[in-house]
Amino acid sequence: MTVTLAIVGRPNVGKSTLFNRLVGRKIALVDDTPGVTRDRREAEGRIADLTFKVLDTAGYEDVRDGSLEDRMRQQTELAIREADIILFMIDARAGVVPLDQRFAQVLRKAGKHVHLVGNKAESKSAEHGLVEAFKLGFGEPIALSAEHGLGLSELYSIVSAAIDKAEEKKAEEAAAGVSGDLDLLPEVDVDITPDMLEGEGDDATLRWNPKRYLNVAIVGRPNAGKSTLVNRMVGEDRVLVGPEAGITRDSILVPWEWEGRTINLVDTAGIRRRSRVTEKLEKLAVGDSLRSIQYAEVVVLLLDATIPFEKQDLALADLVEREGRAMVIALNKWDLIEDKNKALAELREACERLLPQLRGVPLVTLSGLTGKNIDRLMDAVFEIERSWNAHVSTSRLNRWLAGMLEGHPPPAVSGRRLKMRYMTQAKTRPPSFIVFASRPDAVPASYQRYLVNGLREAFDMKGTPIRLWLRGGNNPYADKK
């Protein structure tokens, strides 16, 4: 049985540090600057043999004026409503401050069982703050050091008791709900197809074939509408949005179901040109976004349709291609374009001209604000994923290679004709091929592009990064006199 643990408190008390400690990885940005975390982040936490869902939240600020801080407060209160266990964290070295007292009033109104945690308790200077914490009314505080891992045994006891309580409640509901009379259950008609069976004849059994998760990262320049699109796709205000540029800092993973398949959407921070990134926090956020590209399978490059294909957009597209990730280009804010047919034709021409290394990359117009064409975006994502996983048999490759060599033979270098003998596919994701040639170092880059473009057209790999490696064979006469 899984329970949800939410870490809450005012800014800069160490919530993200404890979150990283429980998850076992540094996935939340941590810095001495208050207010680094803005969205609520969730991941699987672990203490010894216990596993649970843990939520990292923004620092609570009692603001209700519609500002960014107000929207951050709403995200924190939503996490409180979802949680089974609430860890109210204070800074034991600083003691209880007025904002802690106001937040304690909010937690008491929530009606949840709250565990008070005094973080940064590794030094003697924290003893006074731990004593002062009694006046918050949540009992004895847990002395904890998220940075050094002290006090996790007390958290183990809290989580273990919550899991036992949840299992007991589930057992009671099961005993009171479904009786032993199975005739009361409704009949369900299931169409069984041959591919769902394992074995033949009367011995055939149903095969359980789980669908694999698909990791999709949404990247782009600041204020392109990435968070708005994610919220529209999942159908809730899962991540913070607003007119301010650069709201998102952490890369937030949001599980989402689409047509029976789980999609791990990753909302990332906007990526500006390196010369414009000067603040430490923005450098951390951009680094987190770049790591999201590395771990993604499909990257949706979101462009602002009113100012598309800026220099930074092209740099991001080139980065995705060099990382070998499948990519879909999405033109957001399409509802603001007046002459849509003319604009789309111009954008398709610009895409082919500016991104020749990704010839045929899917180009989808949409509106993250209204949700228009999200179905087309997902169709393009699944299509490019299939191309990214494409495998071509060796026999087909060599028949294709023979036709390409006959139609356009390799050039002669230094008076000697280049020979290409054999071709095979080394791996997928992205599709990678090896060509064995007589002098691989002498093959011009233009001829390699000719082969790569031919692969795209012949085997329907348009827009997919393709790797082509040239290898030389051993000369049987090299060691003979």
N, C-alpha and C positions, 0 to 999 in steps of 0.2 A: 504494500500500500504506500503510495507516494503522498507526501504532505508538502505544503508550500511555506517557505520561510522568507519573510520580508525583513530587510535591514533598513531601518528608518532613523532619522535624526536630523539635526541642523547641519548646515554645511561644514565641511572640513573636520569631521570627527573621526574619519577613517572607515566609512562604510564600504567604499570600493576596495580598500585594502583587505578587509575581512571577506568580501565577496570573492576576490581572487584567491584568498587562502582556502576558502571552502570549495571552490571550483577546481583548484589545483593548477590553474594557469593564469597568467597575467593578461586577461582579456578586457578588463575594464581599465580605462585611463586613470592614472593616479598622479597627483601633483599637489604641491603645498598650496596652490591657489584655491581659494574657496569657490565652490560652484562648478567644479569640473564636470560632474555628472549632471545631465539634464533629462535624459529619457530613463525610463525604467528598463533595466536589462534583466533577462532571466537565463538561467543555465542550470545544469545538473550539478548539485553539490554533493560532497561526500565527506563523512567523518568516520574513519575506521570502516566498519561493515555496513553503515547506514548510507542510503542514497535518498535524495530529496530534491525538490525544486527550490532554488534560491533566487530571490529578487533583489537587485540593487536599485536604489531609488535616488532621486535628486535630493539635495539638502533642503529641508523644509524651511520656507520663509512665509510668514503670515502676511501675504499680500493678496488683495482681491480687487485689483484695478484693471484686469484684462491684459496685463503685461506678460512678458516672457516668464517672470518669476511666478505669476499667478497660474499660468498654464503648467509650470513645473510642479506647483503645489497640488494641482488637480491630479496629475499623474501619480504623485506619491499617495494621495488619498485613495485612488483607485487600487493601488497595490495593497494598501491596508485592508480594503474590502475583500480582496482575493485571497489573502494569506490565512493560513491556519496557525502559524507561529509568527509573532511579531517581536523582533529584537529592537528595543529602543536604545539607541547608542548615544552616549554622551562622552565628552572628553574629560577623563578623570583628572587630568592635570589642571585643566581650566576650571573644574567644578561646575556647578549648576548656574547657568546664565538665564536671563529672562526669556529668551527664545525657547530654551528647554522647557521652562514652566508652561509657556503657551502651548507648545506641542503636546505636553503631557495632558492638558485639558482636552485636546482634540482626540487623543488616544483613549481617554476615559469615555468620551461620548461614543466612540466606535463600538464599544461593547465587546472587545476582543481581550483575550488573556495576553498581557504584555510582560515581557521579560526585560528588565533593565540591565544594560551592559555598560560598564565603565571602561572604555578603551584607553590605550596608552598607559596602562597600569603597571608597566614594568619597572618604574622607578618609585622611590619613596615619596616623591613630590605628589603622587597621585592619591596618597592615603586620605588626605583632607577632602579631596573631591569625592571619594567613595563614601565617606561618612556623610557629606553634605547631600548626596543623592537620595538618602532616605526620605527627605522631605517631598520628593516627587510623588510619593504614595504608591510605588510599585514594589515595595518590599526591599529585600537585601539585593544590592547590585552585584552582578557577576564581574569580577576583576578579570580583564581580558587585555591581551596585547595581540592585535591582528597582525602586526608586522613580525613579531617573534613567535607566534603560534602558542602563546600562553593562554590557559583557560578554556581550551577546546574540550576538555573532559566534561565540564559543566554543560557546554552546548550539546555534547553527545547525549547526556541524560535528558535534556529538554526535548530533543528531536525524537529520541527513542520512546519517551512517554507519549508524545503526540502521535507517533506511528501506531503504537499499541492501542491508543484510544480510537483512532480512525478505523483500525481493523475490527475492534469490538463493535463499533457503531455499524460498520458494513455488515457484519455477521448478524446483528440484531435485525437490521432492515431486511436482509435476505430471508431470515427465519419468519418474519412477520409478513413478508410480501408473497413469495411463491410457495405454494404448497406442493405436496407430492403428487397431486393429480395433474398429470401432464396433458390430459384431454382438454383442460381449460385454456391451454396456450393456443394462440391463433395459428392457423396454417399459413405457410409462406411458400409461394411457388417460385422455384429457382430453375432457370434454364441452364442445363448442363451441356457444355460444348465439348467436343473431343479433346481439345487442348487442355481441358481442366482435369482429364483423367490420367491416371498412371497405371500401366498394366493393360491387359486385354481381357475381353469376355467378362465372365462373372467375377473374376478376380480384380477387376479394375477398381481403383480407389481415387477419390478426389485429391488432387495435388494442390497444396497451398502455395501460392506463388505471390509473395509480398512484393509490392512495388517499391523500387528503390527511391530514396530521397533524392531530390534535385536541388542543388545549391545555386541560387541565382543572386548575384550581387548587382545592385543598382548604383551606378556611379555617374558622376558628372560634375560640372562646375557648381559653385555655390548658387543657391536660389534658382536652380533649374526645375524644382518641383519634385524632388525624389521622395521626400517624406510624405507629401500630399498624395503621391501615387501609391505609396505603400499603404497608407490609411484607407484609400479608396479600394484597393485590392482586398484587404482583409476585412473591410466593412466596419471598422471602429477606429477611434482616435488612439492608435497604438503608439505612435511617435509624435513628438512635438512638431508643430508647424506654425508658421507665422510669416509676416512680411520681412522680418529681419533676416539678412543673409548670414549663413554660418551657424544656424541654430544647432544642427546635429554635430556632435563631437565624437561620440563612440559609434562604432559600427554595431547596429542593433539587429540581431537575428530574430525574425518573426516567422514561426511555422504557419503554413497556410495550406488549405486543401483546395485543389482545383481538378475537377473531373476525376475524382477518386485517387489522386496522387498528392503526396505531401511535398510542398515546395518550401524550402527554407529561404525566405526572402531576407536579404541583408541590406538594410538602409545604411548608407555610408555618408561620411562628412564630405562636403564639397571640396574639390581639389583645385587650387589655384596654381598659377605658375610659381616655380620654386623661388624666383627672385622676389615675389611679393609675400612669401611666407616668412615672417620674421619672428613672430611670437612663439614661445615654447609650446604653448597649448595647441596652437594650430599645427605645428610640426608633428606633435604626437597624434593629432586627429588625422592628418594626412597620411602618416605612416600606418595607422590602423586601417585606413581605406585601401592603401596599396596592398596590405596583407590580405584584405578581403578579396581582392582580385586574384591573388595567388591561390586561395583556397576555394574559389568559386569554380563551377563547371560552365555556367553560362553567365555572361556579363551583359547587362542591359545598360548601354551608354545613353543616358538621357540628355537630350539637347533642348535648349529653349528655341522653339520654332521661330520666334521673332528675331533672334540673333544666332543662327546656327553656324556650325563649322568655324568657330573661332580657333585660334591657334592652339589653345589648351585642349579643345575637343579633339583635334587631330593628334595631339601628343598623347592623350589618353587612349585613343583608338590604336595608335601604334604600340603603346605599352601593352594593351590587351593582346595584340597579335604576337608580340615578342614573348609574352608569358604563355602563349599557346592555348588561350581560352576561346571558347565559342562566344560570339558576340552578336547582339541585335542592337541596332540603332533605333531609338525611339524619339520621335519629335513631339515634345510636350507643348502644351498651350496652343494646340492646333485650332481651338475654338476662337482664338484671337486673329487668325489669318482670314483675310477677306477673299481674295481670289485663290481658292485652294488648289484648283487644277493646275494653274500656271505655277504656283509656288512649289507644288509637289514635283512637277517636271523639272524645274530648275534645281531642286534639291537632289533629285536622283542623279542628274548629270554631274552636279558638284561632288556627290559622294563617289561616283566612279572615277572622277578625275583626281580627286584629292587623296583617295585611299585605294590606289591600284593594288596594294598588297592584300586587300580584302575584297577583291572583285566579286560582286554579287551579294554582298552582305545584306541581310534583310533590313528594310527601312520601313518603319511603322509609324503612322501618325496617330496621336491620341490626345486625350485631355485627362490629366490626373484629377482635375477638379470635378468634372462631371462623370468620369468613369467611361467615357466613350472609347471604343476600340480596345479595351483591355483584353477581350477575347481574341482579337487579332494579334495582340502582343504575345499572348501565351501560345497561340498556334505557331508563331514564328520562333518562339523559344524552343518548343518541342521539335520543330523541324530542324533547326540548327543543331540541336543536341543529337539528333539522329545522324546528321552529316559528320559531326564531331566524333561519333563512335563508329563511323563506317569502316568496314573491312573489305578489301578486294582480294580475291584469290590470286595466287601467283600466276596461274595460267592466263587469266584475263589480263593481268598487268603486262605480261610479256607479249601477248597478241597486240595489245594497245601500243606498247613501246615499238614493236616492229612497224606498225602503221605510222607512228610519229616519225621514226627515222627515215622511212621511205618518203614521206611527204616533205620533210625538211631535214636532210642529213646534217650531222654535226659539222662545223667548219673545220678546215685544215689549219693547224697551228704549227708554225715553223716548217711548213711544207709537208707535214705528216697528218694524215686523216685520223681523227679521233674515232675510236670504236667503243660502242656500248653493247655489252654482251648479255646482261641479265638484270632483272629487276624484281624486287620483292618488297612486301610491306613489313616493316619492323614492329610497329605498334600502332595503337589508336590513341585518341584523346590527347593531342590532335593526331590526325592521320600522318604517319611518318614512313617514308619510303627510302630504300637503298638501291642505287644503280651502280652496277659494277662496270667500270670503264677502263680503257687502256691507260689513259693519262688523266686521272680525275682532277689534278690541280690545274690542268690546262683548259678545262671546259669553261667557256665564257659565262658570265652571270646572265647575259641575255638568253642564252640557250637553256639555262636552268629555269628562267622565268617562263620560257616557251613550254617546257615540260610541266611545270606547276599549273599554268593556266589550262593546259590540255587535260590534266587530271581533274581540275574543277569541272570542266565541261563534260568530260566523258563519263564521270562517275558521280555526278550531281553533288559536288562538294562546294557549291558556291558560297562564298563568304566565310569559309572555314579556314583557319590557319593550316597550312600544309608544310611539313618538313621534308626536304629532299637532301639526302646525303649521298655523296659520290665516293666509291671505294675502288681501289685498284687491286688487280689480281697479282699473284706471284709470277715472276718471270722464270720459266723452267730452265733457261739457259744462262741465268745470272751467275751461277757458281761454276760454270764450265769454261775451260780454256779453249 
